[in-house]
Amino acid sequence: MSEQPLRRRASVKAAEVLKSSDNDDMDRDSSDSSDDFDAPKSSSAKKATKASHSKAEVSDSDDDVPLSARKQSKPTAANGNVPQNKRAANGSSRNSAANDDNGNDSETSDAPVTKKSKTAAEKKVDDENENGDNESDEDDDDVPLSKKKANGDVKAKKTPVGKKDTAAKRKLKVEESAVTPAKKRKTPAIKKSGTPVKNEKKGEDDDNDENADEEEEEEDQFAWWKDGALDTSEKWKTMEHQGPVFPPAYVPHGIKMKYNGAPIELEPDSEEVATFFAGIIGTDYEQNKTFCANFFRDFLTVLKKQKKTCPIKEFAKCDFTPIYQHLQEQKELRKAMTKEQKQKIKEEKLALEEKYGWALFDGRKEKVGNFRIEPPGLFRGRGDHPKTGTLKLRVMPEQVTINIGKEAKVPEPPAGHKWGSVVHDNTVAWLATWKENVNDNIKYVLMAATSSLKGQSDLKKFEKARELKKHIAKIRRDYTDGLKDKVMATRQLSTALYFIDRLALRAGNEKGEDEADTVGCCSLRFEHVTLEPPNKVIFDFLGKDSIRYYNEVAVDEQVFKNIKIFKREPKKEGDMLFDRLNTAILNKDLTKYMTGLSAKVFRTFNASYTFQKELNSTPADGTMQEKILAYNRANRQVAILCNHQRTVSKAHTAQMGKIQDKVRGYKYERSLIKKALLEVDPKLKKKRPELLEDESDVDDDFVQRYLTGLEEKEKDRVAKALEKENEKRKAEGKAPLKELEKKKSVPTPLESLSVEKLEKKLEDMGKRIETTKLQIIDKDENKTTALGTSKINYIDPRISIAWCKKYDVDLEKIFNRSLREKFHWASHLDDDWEF
């Protein structure tokens, strides 16, 4: 292909598209460098420790026997063995209505880490939505009444007053810098304009209107953080709401499935269940044997209730294709809806949200998180859940408990129904609750993440993690001493706490046979841990959501010896590694250091501490993309040590190819600028020999494809503009146009520009290429790491906001809109704030 035609075509295109754009991974220290964290023992302390412990001395007295061998005593609140379904408002079984298929989340207790260690690349997990994370929030505030009766009724319970409640009722002391506005600064030093976020692009007028609305909202918003107000045992004095919204009744479509090749007529209830399965045809669930078996078991149960006998007996003879085809047709019809039809649906949705999406707390209007009762369907579950495919039954009003203020009007239940019960419990912030049938979990309608109650709860959680910083040195000294304790139970507790603190292991709880076989630190079994002399421990097990945790880590010599002792005969596969320890015992022991301290606080603490430390690698004079890369690398270190993994997206390779082609396109544009420079000023051939160098990865085939792509994009742009113009003309009663008027102005060819302008274009194009290359690195490094979960649940948002102010980075570049709204309370601080 000749060079001249290409240059002529590209010269014009280049003038249109050339435009500047703003768009060293630190290894973690093997141990904390801060004196406050790892204060060395004095020689006298070391001698005392050595004298009190013998290498072979490990007591196995009657008081130090495996948990399984102990006599079962009546559970009490004091010993921490209260059954989950007997606890009132402690939040350990919390499930929001927004979390549809949380099911049996494997580990409700969390644990953090301060060391970086190797992780396996081959981890198969569910992909994660960046905004919505895979994990439920880790705090246990604002948690509803727990299950108290077999029928799921919930009654309000007053918290008894006593000595043990005194500490709990104290207001958490919040450092002045954590909740007060920045000094000498009326507004946060974060640019509000900046580069528009994806899906939030608007015109100038829209931006102005939005800014005005935001300012008005800020004025009306309850600024609880200014007074240092934190949630207490009393969440509200008055509370009103409209109740939950139930899914619409099923409307039969009359499409017959086939059994053994013959059409089968189903009654509405059976047809609905068959339609649920037809909806998953073509997905991985269709090939999941457990999913299909559980579905068919429940399908047969529904079929038995039909008035007419149904011949369906074998799953292999069932053919749901006719219903699947019907669903696909309905899908296409929805896609083909007119703009007016879509607008009508949108308006109906907004009207529903306006009525049910808000609640009044102490007279303040605050947003409800998810006011919709979960619809019936087939349970998916996370990971290899044994109940996947089980039928989720339709929730009826008689199963729902309403929580509302005593003086408020109780919402009306759907016609012909009544509420299961109505309570007035102001120690919790849920509006409605019910029990789902698959896992017997309690579900709730809760306030939105942007509400004041949730904000106070978040602040309390992160302040508790900051408080741990004052005690961590003593805790580490104590569990290090305990590694050699004569009492086996103490030795096991110390070893477990070592892993919880030094590795990102959750505490772990016991599991039932009908729950996913996922484990945490306290529930590790013999086969989950192997030893490799002299001091390597290899972990390999399924953690929360059935995500594989594989880690080879070098540990302290005494820890290695302890694991060897814990695995000695007669233990075998299936036996508990820590047979004298459970989560309740561990958490009870931690409370002696700090009120409210539990294993999961370590996770928040270490995530935030690590993130703050990693951000020190941010280049102060770097480009915007270099700063973002440093931020994401710090975020990734936290995600790795918290084991927040995801599968590589199916579209990842294609997306990377597009970005790489983008770089090649920029290089081609740069080659045109360099040639134009040499034509305008031939003397530059000797002065600037680099201008004569060819661009890499740019050949004639790519150039042809690139220019064709530009032309197609231009055609699409013109077609969309014409369609939009004709819609406008139709509304005005005018005749449609066949084509748009062509622009009279023609872009200036590169060869006619001055040397100065060409030099500026060359510089801008170089920056654009480097920025895009950094984007490629960033995207590739994060392909198996889920950054969102740690950002939402574990990393103190004030670290990110202070970082943005310090390095002059738009908050929109690291927090999406939902996170900015969720953590609005954190934006009022100085740029020198630290965790």
C-alpha positions, -999 to 999 in steps of 0.1 A, spaced: 0 0 0 14 34 -9 23 58 18 9 90 4 -28 81 3 -25 69 39 -9 101 50 -34 123 33 -63 104 49 -47 103 83 -35 139 83 -71 151 83 -81 125 109 -52 132 131 -61 169 133 -96 158 146 -85 132 171 -52 147 184 -60 160 219 -41 157 251 -55 133 277 -50 131 314 -61 99 315 75 0 413 54 -23 430 67 -21 466 74 -54 484 60 -54 519 84 -55 548 86 -90 563 77 -74 596 64 -40 609 92 -15 611 74 7 636 87 5 672 52 9 683 42 -23 666 71 -47 672 90 -35 703 119 -59 709 118 -78 742 143 -69 768 170 -94 777 154 -100 811 120 -106 795 136 -131 771 153 -149 800 120 -151 819 102 -165 790 129 -191 784 129 -201 820 92 -206 822 89 -228 791 105 -261 781 106 -273 745 90 -305 754 67 -293 782 31 -292 769 3 -299 795 -26 -321 786 -45 -319 819 -82 -325 823 -88 -288 820 -70 -288 786 -88 -313 765 -101 -311 730 -135 -293 726 -151 -324 711 -143 -344 743 -157 -318 767 -191 -323 783 -218 -301 767 -229 -275 792 -258 -251 789 -247 -222 767 -245 -189 784 -237 -154 771 -207 -152 794 -188 -181 779 -195 -170 744 -212 -202 734 -247 -188 729 -262 -204 698 -265 -181 668 -303 -182 668 -305 -171 704 -285 -139 702 -303 -106 701 -291 -80 676 -255 -90 675 -253 -90 638 -234 -122 632 -261 -136 609 -269 -104 593 -283 -106 558 -296 -76 540 -325 -78 515 -301 -63 490 -279 -94 492 -300 -119 473 -279 -150 474 -255 -145 503 -266 -178 516 -242 -194 540 -213 -170 538 -185 -191 550 -168 -170 576 -185 -142 595 -154 -134 616 -125 -117 599 -88 -114 604 -61 -92 589 -24 -93 581 8 -74 582 31 -94 560 31 -100 523 32 -137 513 30 -157 481 -4 -165 467 -15 -190 441 -24 -177 406 -48 -205 399 -78 -194 421 -112 -200 407 -138 -176 421 -168 -156 412 -161 -124 393 -168 -93 413 -188 -61 407 -165 -32 414 -192 -13 431 -208 -41 449 -186 -63 465 -186 -99 471 -186 -96 508 -211 -83 532 -201 -53 554 -180 -64 583 -193 -43 611 -219 -57 635 -238 -25 643 -274 -18 634 -282 -55 634 -317 -67 638 -333 -89 664 -322 -125 659 -343 -156 655 -362 -163 687 -390 -187 678 -394 -215 653 -419 -194 633 -395 -166 629 -414 -140 648 -393 -112 662 -400 -93 694 -384 -62 707 -360 -68 736 -347 -42 760 -310 -44 768 -305 -51 805 -287 -25 825 -256 -37 844 -219 -34 848 -212 -52 816 -233 -27 797 -214 3 810 -185 0 786 -209 -7 757 -229 24 764 -200 47 765 -196 69 734 -167 59 713 -140 87 716 -133 100 682 -102 120 675 -110 156 667 -93 153 633 -114 123 624 -148 141 625 -142 178 624 -140 198 592 -106 207 579 -91 238 595 -91 270 574 -109 251 546 -145 256 539 -147 230 511 -127 198 505 -96 203 483 -109 179 457 -118 190 423 -154 186 416 -152 190 379 -123 169 366 -127 142 341 -162 130 340 -168 95 354 -181 68 331 -219 68 329 -220 102 345 -212 124 315 -234 154 311 -235 187 294 -224 219 310 -259 230 319 -266 196 334 -233 199 354 -243 233 367 -278 220 377 -263 189 394 -238 210 413 -266 233 425 -286 203 436 -256 188 454 -250 220 472 -287 221 483 -285 185 494 -254 192 514 -271 220 532 -301 198 542 -280 167 550 -277 156 586 -240 164 594 -237 140 623 -199 138 620 -195 175 630 -208 167 665 -189 135 668 -222 117 670 -219 79 668 -246 52 669 -254 40 703 -277 13 717 -306 36 708 -308 41 671 -338 64 669 -366 80 689 -392 81 661 -393 61 629 -417 60 600 -417 41 567 -441 26 541 -431 -10 545 -416 -33 519 -427 -39 484 -436 -75 474 -428 -89 440 -457 -90 415 -478 -122 413 -468 -147 387 -487 -143 353 -489 -177 335 -477 -176 298 -492 -209 288 -461 -222 270 -458 -260 274 -425 -277 282 -419 -311 268 -414 -345 286 -400 -374 266 -408 -353 234 -445 -347 243 -459 -313 254 -469 -311 291 -495 -287 304 -485 -273 338 -505 -255 364 -494 -219 372 -473 -228 403 -455 -256 384 -451 -235 352 -434 -207 373 -408 -232 386 -402 -246 352 -397 -210 339 -371 -204 366 -350 -233 352 -356 -222 316 -341 -189 326 -307 -204 334 -304 -225 302 -271 -216 285 -254 -207 317 -229 -228 338 -258 -237 362 -274 -259 335 -243 -281 336 -241 -281 374 -252 -315 386 -259 -303 422 -280 -274 409 -301 -296 386 -306 -323 412 -318 -298 438 -340 -280 413 -357 -313 401 -363 -324 437 -382 -293 444 -399 -293 410 -413 -327 417 -426 -315 451 -445 -287 434 -458 -311 407 -472 -334 433 -495 -306 445 -511 -303 410 -547 -314 407 -539 -334 376 -514 -362 377 -482 -352 359 -461 -379 341 -427 -361 348 -404 -385 367 -369 -381 352 -349 -349 348 -331 -363 317 -364 -365 298 -374 -329 305 -371 -303 277 -375 -267 288 -365 -253 254 -400 -240 244 -402 -219 276 -366 -207 270 -374 -196 235 -404 -177 249 -382 -159 274 -358 -150 246 -386 -135 226 -397 -115 256 -362 -103 260 -361 -91 224 -394 -74 228 -381 -54 258 -351 -44 237 -374 -32 209 -395 -10 232 -400 26 221 -385 55 240 -419 63 253 -425 28 267 -391 28 284 -398 63 298 -431 51 312 -414 21 330 -388 44 343 -414 68 357 -433 40 374 -400 28 390 -392 63 402 -427 67 417 -423 34 436 -389 45 449 -402 79 460 -429 62 480 -411 32 495 -374 42 492 -374 67 521 -379 65 558 -382 92 585 -357 88 614 -363 114 641 -380 135 615 -351 133 590 -358 118 556 -332 91 549 -328 66 521 -338 30 525 -313 4 511 -335 -21 494 -372 -20 501 -381 -49 479 -389 -84 492 -368 -110 474 -387 -126 446 -390 -164 443 -365 -182 421 -337 -208 422 -310 -203 448 -275 -198 433 -253 -195 463 -216 -187 462 -189 -212 452 -198 -249 454 -228 -245 476 -246 -278 484 -280 -261 482 -275 -244 448 -306 -249 426 -330 -251 456 -363 -234 451 -366 -201 469 -403 -198 479 -424 -167 475 -424 -147 508 -458 -138 521 -467 -108 543 -476 -133 571 -439 -141 573 -428 -105 576 -421 -86 608 -424 -48 607 -403 -26 629 -417 10 633 -421 38 658 -448 34 684 -466 66 673 -462 60 636 -489 45 614 -482 9 606 -479 3 568 -508 -15 552 -500 -51 541 -511 -62 506 -549 -67 503 -561 -99 519 -530 -104 540 -517 -93 574 -482 -88 589 -466 -116 608 -460 -92 637 -452 -55 644 -425 -45 668 -411 -11 680 -375 -18 687 -353 14 686 -321 -5 694 -320 -17 658 -322 1 624 -340 -25 603 -375 -18 589 -387 -53 581 -374 -88 585 -383 -124 574 -368 -158 572 -359 -174 538 -365 -211 533 -333 -222 517 -308 -217 545 -332 -205 572 -313 -171 572 -330 -140 584 -333 -113 558 -337 -76 564 -348 -43 549 -320 -19 560 -311 17 555 -290 27 525 -252 29 527 -256 67 525 -278 70 556 -265 86 588 -269 54 608 -248 34 584 -222 62 583 -220 63 620 -216 25 621 -188 27 595 -170 54 614 -173 34 646 -158 4 629 -128 22 616 -122 40 648 -122 7 666 -95 -5 642 -75 27 649 -79 20 686 -63 -14 681 -32 4 670 -26 13 707 -28 -23 718 -13 -43 690 23 -43 704 12 -59 737 -11 -84 719 18 -95 697 41 -98 726 16 -119 745 8 -143 717 45 -147 709 50 -157 745 20 -180 744 35 -200 715 56 -218 741 29 -221 768 26 -254 787 -11 -254 783 -21 -268 749 -52 -246 746 -32 -214 752 -6 -226 727 -33 -232 701 -49 -198 707 -16 -180 704 -8 -199 671 -42 -191 657 -38 -154 666 -4 -154 650 -20 -165 617 -49 -141 621 -26 -112 626 3 -121 603 -18 -137 575 -52 -127 561 -71 -156 577 -106 -151 589 -114 -166 623 -137 -193 609 -168 -210 623 -181 -245 625 -202 -256 595 -232 -279 591 -234 -307 566 -258 -288 544 -234 -258 542 -205 -252 519 -173 -268 532 -155 -236 537 -131 -229 566 -112 -202 585 -83 -202 609 -101 -218 639 -119 -244 617 -88 -256 598 -85 -294 595 -55 -317 594 -55 -318 556 -56 -281 551 -21 -274 564 12 -292 554 47 -286 566 79 -283 547 111 -281 568 127 -260 580 99 -235 586 75 -234 556 37 -239 562 15 -245 532 -22 -236 535 -46 -250 509 -84 -248 517 -116 -232 505 -123 -199 523 -154 -177 522 -175 -180 491 -156 -212 483 -126 -191 471 -94 -212 472 -68 -200 497 -33 -212 488 -3 -198 505 32 -210 511 47 -189 540 78 -190 561 68 -188 598 86 -185 631 104 -216 642 81 -221 672 49 -217 651 63 -245 628 69 -267 659 34 -261 672 17 -270 639 38 -302 639 26 -310 675 -11 -301 665 -8 -326 636 8 -355 655 -9 -389 657 -35 -401 663 -48 -371 643 -57 -378 607 -76 -362 577 -109 -347 589 -97 -339 624 -95 -303 636 -61 -287 637 -70 -265 666 -91 -290 686 -91 -269 718 -101 -236 702 -131 -220 685 -140 -185 674 -160 -177 706 -130 -186 728 -107 -166 707 -129 -135 707 -135 -137 744 -98 -138 751 -93 -107 729 -117 -86 749 -92 -84 778 -71 -61 757 -98 -38 744 -136 -34 747 -153 -48 716 -121 -63 701 -127 -94 680 -107 -112 653 -124 -93 625 -111 -60 639 -76 -72 630 -86 -75 594 -98 -39 592 -68 -27 611 -42 -45 590 -59 -36 557 -60 1 566 -25 1 581 -10 -17 551 -28 6 526 -15 37 544 20 23 543 19 13 507 6 47 496 40 61 506 53 50 473 31 75 454 54 97 432 48 133 444 57 148 410 43 119 389 17 122 363 -20 116 372 -19 81 357 13 73 377 -4 84 409 -35 63 401 -12 33 394 4 37 428 -30 39 445 -43 8 427 -11 -11 436 -15 -2 472 -52 -13 470 -40 -46 453 -16 -54 482 -46 -52 506 -68 -73 483 -41 -100 480 -35 -103 518 -73 -104 523 -75 -130 496 -100 -110 475 -96 -128 442 -117 -130 410 -116 -150 378 -100 -134 348 -129 -119 328 -138 -137 295 -135 -103 278 -101 -94 294 -80 -105 264 -102 -87 239 -102 -56 261 -64 -57 264 -62 -60 226 -83 -29 221 -62 -9 245 -30 -21 228 -44 -12 194 -52 22 209 -15 27 217 -5 15 182 -30 40 168 -14 68 189 20 57 177 8 60 141 -6 94 147 28 104 163 46 91 132 25 115 111 34 144 133 71 136 131 70 134 93 51 167 92 78 183 114 105 171 91 86 186 61 80 219 78 116 221 90 140 198 71 170 209 93 155 188 121 167 156 103 202 163 116 193 180 149 166 155 159 176 121 144 149 104 166 123 119 143 135 96 116 129 64 137 100 42 128 73 35 153 72 -1 166 42 -23 161 28 -1 132 27 -18 98 5 -12 67 -20 -38 77 -26 -21 111 -27 13 95 -54 2 70 -74 -14 98 -70 17 120 -81 41 93 -111 19 84 -121 19 120 -119 57 122 -142 59 92 -167 35 106 -168 54 139 -175 86 120 -203 69 101 -218 57 133 -215 91 148 -233 107 119 -260 81 119 -268 86 156 -268 124 151 -292 120 122 -315 97 142 -315 122 171 -322 151 149 -351 133 132 -366 124 165 -365 161 174 -381 171 140 -408 144 144 -418 159 178 -419 193 161 -440 180 133 -413 185 107 -403 161 78 -373 139 86 -339 146 70 -322 122 47 -288 133 58 -272 160 79 -256 191 65 -219 186 60 -196 208 80 -180 235 60 -149 237 81 -122 212 72 -95 203 98 -61 219 91 -36 195 76 -6 188 98 19 201 72 4 236 74 9 239 111 39 258 127 68 240 142 58 252 177 23 237 173 36 204 159 61 202 188 32 207 212 12 179 195 42 156 195 46 162 233 9 156 240 8 125 219 38 111 238 20 118 271 -11 101 257 9 70 248 26 67 282 -7 72 300 -24 44 280 6 21 286 2 26 323 -35 18 319 -25 -15 303 -1 -23 332 -28 -14 357 -55 -35 341 -33 -65 336 -20 -64 372 -55 -63 385 -71 -90 363 -73 -116 391 -76 -92 420 -109 -77 433 -101 -43 445 -136 -32 454 -143 -54 484 -114 -41 505 -121 -5 494 -157 -8 506 -154 -29 537 -118 -28 551 -99 3 541 -106 34 561 -120 58 534 -103 88 551 -70 74 540 -81 76 503 -96 111 507 -66 125 525 -44 110 498 -65 127 471 -61 160 487 -24 156 493 -16 146 457 -42 167 440 -62 138 426 -99 140 418 -118 117 442 -139 106 412 -109 88 398 -108 63 427 -143 64 442 -173 58 421 -205 77 428 -219 52 453 -187 52 473 -185 90 473 -221 91 487 -214 62 512 -183 79 526 -194 115 524 -188 118 561 -151 111 556 -145 141 532 -142 167 559 -106 164 570 -71 178 563 -47 163 537 -23 153 565 -47 129 582 -33 94 588 -48 62 600 
